[in-house]
Amino acid sequence: MKKTFLVLFLSLLLLPLASFDSQNLVGHPMPLIANKTLDGKVVNENYFKRHVTIVSFMYIGCMPCMNEISVLNRLNREFSPDPRFQIICVARQTKEQMMQFNSDDKTLFGKIRKALNTDSIEYAILPACSDEKSKMDSSGNHITMKSECNTITEKYGIDAFPTTFFLDKKGIIRKIDKGGPPDKNDTLFYAHLKEGIDVLLNE
């Protein structure tokens, strides 16, 4: 019951539908994100070059997203010896929320992760939302945290969570999957992602 309540509560964070289908991005370079990962790495036009990259768009409380974390952790451990491979999740959360989620501290999002029996994330994390409640953009317009978070949905055509992009070593989006595994030990989902990674690494 407690787990169901949390899922229902967090489902209120669902985004509005994107204005275009993300599949339209297949065959094109990954649009710039221009932000920093949780560990301080800048995600710019060079970030996706010379690497096969899995990009997972997710948010806390989305159970398929939570299940996908375990699968991506396994793939990250398996492929991490290869410098040509990387995984990054683009989270519709703030930096503070993701730090809480990934810690063992008794914080709100740390408690949510444990209540949902979710693993911590072992790969790069890029928070899509500012920790500030509001700020000004480069044109002097007032941006609320909500509208800033929604920008990530609109820019990448995300209308389902998780959405997973497969990028080749030139930073070109080669395939996009929507949806995640029914549980965190799903072997079919793991095999599907692994096959897509192997194909791109062997090119």
Contacts in CASP RR format, 6 or more apart in sequence:
PFRMAT RR
TARGET T0000
AUTHOR 0000-0000-0000
METHOD contacts of the structure
MODEL  1
MKKTFLVLFLSLLLLPLASFDSQNLVGHPMPLIANKTLDGKVVNENYFKR
HVTIVSFMYIGCMPCMNEISVLNRLNREFSPDPRFQIICVARQTKEQMMQ
FNSDDKTLFGKIRKALNTDSIEYAILPACSDEKSKMDSSGNHITMKSECN
TITEKYGIDAFPTTFFLDKKGIIRKIDKGGPPDKNDTLFYAHLKEGIDVL
LNE
2 115 0 8 1.000
3 115 0 8 1.000
3 116 0 8 1.000
3 117 0 8 1.000
6 61 0 8 1.000
6 112 0 8 1.000
6 115 0 8 1.000
6 116 0 8 1.000
7 61 0 8 1.000
7 63 0 8 1.000
7 116 0 8 1.000
10 59 0 8 1.000
10 60 0 8 1.000
10 61 0 8 1.000
10 62 0 8 1.000
10 112 0 8 1.000
11 61 0 8 1.000
11 62 0 8 1.000
13 59 0 8 1.000
13 60 0 8 1.000
13 61 0 8 1.000
13 92 0 8 1.000
15 59 0 8 1.000
15 92 0 8 1.000
15 149 0 8 1.000
15 150 0 8 1.000
15 153 0 8 1.000
15 158 0 8 1.000
16 150 0 8 1.000
16 153 0 8 1.000
17 159 0 8 1.000
18 153 0 8 1.000
18 154 0 8 1.000
18 156 0 8 1.000
18 157 0 8 1.000
18 158 0 8 1.000
18 159 0 8 1.000
19 154 0 8 1.000
19 157 0 8 1.000
20 157 0 8 1.000
21 157 0 8 1.000
21 159 0 8 1.000
22 156 0 8 1.000
22 157 0 8 1.000
22 158 0 8 1.000
22 159 0 8 1.000
22 163 0 8 1.000
22 165 0 8 1.000
22 176 0 8 1.000
22 178 0 8 1.000
23 176 0 8 1.000
24 157 0 8 1.000
25 31 0 8 1.000
25 156 0 8 1.000
25 157 0 8 1.000
25 165 0 8 1.000
25 173 0 8 1.000
25 176 0 8 1.000
26 173 0 8 1.000
26 174 0 8 1.000
26 175 0 8 1.000
26 176 0 8 1.000
27 172 0 8 1.000
27 173 0 8 1.000
27 174 0 8 1.000
28 172 0 8 1.000
28 173 0 8 1.000
29 48 0 8 1.000
29 170 0 8 1.000
29 171 0 8 1.000
29 172 0 8 1.000
29 173 0 8 1.000
30 48 0 8 1.000
30 53 0 8 1.000
30 55 0 8 1.000
30 165 0 8 1.000
30 167 0 8 1.000
30 171 0 8 1.000
30 172 0 8 1.000
30 173 0 8 1.000
31 155 0 8 1.000
31 156 0 8 1.000
32 44 0 8 1.000
32 45 0 8 1.000
33 43 0 8 1.000
33 90 0 8 1.000
33 126 0 8 1.000
34 43 0 8 1.000
34 44 0 8 1.000
35 42 0 8 1.000
35 43 0 8 1.000
35 126 0 8 1.000
35 127 0 8 1.000
35 128 0 8 1.000
36 42 0 8 1.000
36 43 0 8 1.000
36 126 0 8 1.000
37 43 0 8 1.000
37 88 0 8 1.000
37 124 0 8 1.000
37 125 0 8 1.000
37 126 0 8 1.000
38 95 0 8 1.000
38 98 0 8 1.000
38 99 0 8 1.000
38 102 0 8 1.000
38 124 0 8 1.000
38 125 0 8 1.000
38 126 0 8 1.000
38 127 0 8 1.000
39 124 0 8 1.000
41 47 0 8 1.000
41 124 0 8 1.000
43 88 0 8 1.000
43 126 0 8 1.000
48 167 0 8 1.000
48 171 0 8 1.000
49 169 0 8 1.000
49 170 0 8 1.000
49 171 0 8 1.000
50 84 0 8 1.000
50 169 0 8 1.000
51 84 0 8 1.000
51 85 0 8 1.000
51 86 0 8 1.000
51 167 0 8 1.000
51 169 0 8 1.000
51 171 0 8 1.000
52 84 0 8 1.000
52 85 0 8 1.000
52 86 0 8 1.000
52 166 0 8 1.000
52 167 0 8 1.000
52 168 0 8 1.000
52 169 0 8 1.000
52 197 0 8 1.000
52 200 0 8 1.000
52 201 0 8 1.000
53 85 0 8 1.000
53 86 0 8 1.000
53 87 0 8 1.000
53 88 0 8 1.000
53 165 0 8 1.000
53 166 0 8 1.000
53 167 0 8 1.000
53 171 0 8 1.000
54 72 0 8 1.000
54 75 0 8 1.000
54 86 0 8 1.000
54 87 0 8 1.000
54 88 0 8 1.000
54 164 0 8 1.000
54 165 0 8 1.000
54 166 0 8 1.000
54 167 0 8 1.000
54 193 0 8 1.000
54 197 0 8 1.000
55 87 0 8 1.000
55 88 0 8 1.000
55 89 0 8 1.000
55 90 0 8 1.000
55 164 0 8 1.000
55 165 0 8 1.000
55 167 0 8 1.000
56 65 0 8 1.000
56 68 0 8 1.000
56 72 0 8 1.000
56 87 0 8 1.000
56 88 0 8 1.000
56 89 0 8 1.000
56 90 0 8 1.000
56 162 0 8 1.000
56 163 0 8 1.000
56 164 0 8 1.000
56 165 0 8 1.000
57 89 0 8 1.000
57 90 0 8 1.000
57 92 0 8 1.000
57 152 0 8 1.000
57 156 0 8 1.000
57 158 0 8 1.000
57 161 0 8 1.000
57 162 0 8 1.000
57 163 0 8 1.000
57 164 0 8 1.000
57 165 0 8 1.000
58 65 0 8 1.000
58 68 0 8 1.000
58 69 0 8 1.000
58 89 0 8 1.000
58 90 0 8 1.000
58 91 0 8 1.000
58 92 0 8 1.000
58 161 0 8 1.000
58 162 0 8 1.000
59 65 0 8 1.000
59 91 0 8 1.000
59 92 0 8 1.000
59 93 0 8 1.000
59 161 0 8 1.000
60 66 0 8 1.000
60 91 0 8 1.000
60 93 0 8 1.000
60 97 0 8 1.000
60 101 0 8 1.000
60 109 0 8 1.000
60 112 0 8 1.000
60 113 0 8 1.000
61 112 0 8 1.000
61 116 0 8 1.000
62 161 0 8 1.000
62 162 0 8 1.000
63 116 0 8 1.000
64 161 0 8 1.000
64 162 0 8 1.000
64 179 0 8 1.000
64 180 0 8 1.000
64 181 0 8 1.000
64 182 0 8 1.000
65 161 0 8 1.000
65 162 0 8 1.000
65 180 0 8 1.000
66 116 0 8 1.000
66 118 0 8 1.000
66 184 0 8 1.000
67 180 0 8 1.000
67 181 0 8 1.000
67 182 0 8 1.000
67 183 0 8 1.000
67 184 0 8 1.000
67 186 0 8 1.000
68 162 0 8 1.000
68 164 0 8 1.000
68 179 0 8 1.000
68 180 0 8 1.000
68 181 0 8 1.000
68 189 0 8 1.000
69 89 0 8 1.000
69 118 0 8 1.000
69 119 0 8 1.000
69 120 0 8 1.000
69 121 0 8 1.000
69 184 0 8 1.000
70 118 0 8 1.000
70 119 0 8 1.000
70 184 0 8 1.000
70 185 0 8 1.000
71 181 0 8 1.000
71 184 0 8 1.000
71 186 0 8 1.000
71 189 0 8 1.000
71 190 0 8 1.000
71 193 0 8 1.000
72 87 0 8 1.000
72 89 0 8 1.000
72 121 0 8 1.000
72 123 0 8 1.000
72 193 0 8 1.000
73 119 0 8 1.000
73 121 0 8 1.000
73 122 0 8 1.000
73 123 0 8 1.000
74 190 0 8 1.000
75 87 0 8 1.000
75 190 0 8 1.000
75 193 0 8 1.000
75 194 0 8 1.000
75 197 0 8 1.000
76 87 0 8 1.000
76 122 0 8 1.000
76 123 0 8 1.000
77 122 0 8 1.000
78 194 0 8 1.000
79 85 0 8 1.000
79 197 0 8 1.000
79 201 0 8 1.000
82 201 0 8 1.000
84 169 0 8 1.000
84 201 0 8 1.000
85 197 0 8 1.000
85 201 0 8 1.000
86 123 0 8 1.000
86 124 0 8 1.000
87 123 0 8 1.000
87 124 0 8 1.000
88 123 0 8 1.000
88 124 0 8 1.000
88 125 0 8 1.000
88 126 0 8 1.000
89 121 0 8 1.000
89 123 0 8 1.000
89 124 0 8 1.000
89 125 0 8 1.000
89 126 0 8 1.000
90 126 0 8 1.000
90 128 0 8 1.000
90 152 0 8 1.000
90 156 0 8 1.000
91 97 0 8 1.000
91 98 0 8 1.000
91 125 0 8 1.000
91 126 0 8 1.000
91 127 0 8 1.000
91 128 0 8 1.000
92 128 0 8 1.000
92 129 0 8 1.000
92 149 0 8 1.000
92 152 0 8 1.000
92 153 0 8 1.000
93 101 0 8 1.000
93 109 0 8 1.000
93 127 0 8 1.000
93 128 0 8 1.000
93 129 0 8 1.000
94 127 0 8 1.000
94 129 0 8 1.000
94 130 0 8 1.000
94 131 0 8 1.000
94 145 0 8 1.000
95 127 0 8 1.000
95 131 0 8 1.000
96 131 0 8 1.000
97 109 0 8 1.000
97 127 0 8 1.000
97 129 0 8 1.000
98 109 0 8 1.000
98 121 0 8 1.000
98 125 0 8 1.000
98 127 0 8 1.000
100 107 0 8 1.000
100 108 0 8 1.000
100 109 0 8 1.000
100 110 0 8 1.000
101 109 0 8 1.000
101 110 0 8 1.000
101 112 0 8 1.000
101 113 0 8 1.000
101 120 0 8 1.000
101 121 0 8 1.000
102 113 0 8 1.000
102 120 0 8 1.000
102 121 0 8 1.000
102 125 0 8 1.000
103 110 0 8 1.000
103 120 0 8 1.000
104 110 0 8 1.000
113 120 0 8 1.000
118 184 0 8 1.000
119 184 0 8 1.000
128 148 0 8 1.000
128 149 0 8 1.000
128 151 0 8 1.000
128 152 0 8 1.000
129 145 0 8 1.000
129 148 0 8 1.000
129 149 0 8 1.000
130 145 0 8 1.000
130 148 0 8 1.000
132 145 0 8 1.000
133 144 0 8 1.000
133 145 0 8 1.000
134 142 0 8 1.000
134 143 0 8 1.000
134 144 0 8 1.000
134 145 0 8 1.000
135 142 0 8 1.000
135 143 0 8 1.000
135 148 0 8 1.000
136 142 0 8 1.000
136 143 0 8 1.000
137 143 0 8 1.000
152 158 0 8 1.000
153 159 0 8 1.000
156 163 0 8 1.000
156 165 0 8 1.000
159 178 0 8 1.000
160 178 0 8 1.000
160 179 0 8 1.000
161 179 0 8 1.000
162 178 0 8 1.000
162 179 0 8 1.000
162 180 0 8 1.000
163 176 0 8 1.000
163 177 0 8 1.000
163 178 0 8 1.000
163 179 0 8 1.000
164 176 0 8 1.000
164 177 0 8 1.000
164 178 0 8 1.000
164 179 0 8 1.000
164 180 0 8 1.000
164 193 0 8 1.000
165 173 0 8 1.000
165 175 0 8 1.000
165 176 0 8 1.000
166 173 0 8 1.000
166 174 0 8 1.000
166 175 0 8 1.000
166 176 0 8 1.000
166 177 0 8 1.000
166 196 0 8 1.000
166 197 0 8 1.000
166 200 0 8 1.000
167 173 0 8 1.000
167 174 0 8 1.000
167 200 0 8 1.000
168 174 0 8 1.000
168 200 0 8 1.000
168 203 0 8 1.000
169 200 0 8 1.000
169 203 0 8 1.000
174 200 0 8 1.000
175 196 0 8 1.000
177 192 0 8 1.000
180 189 0 8 1.000
181 188 0 8 1.000
181 189 0 8 1.000
181 190 0 8 1.000
END
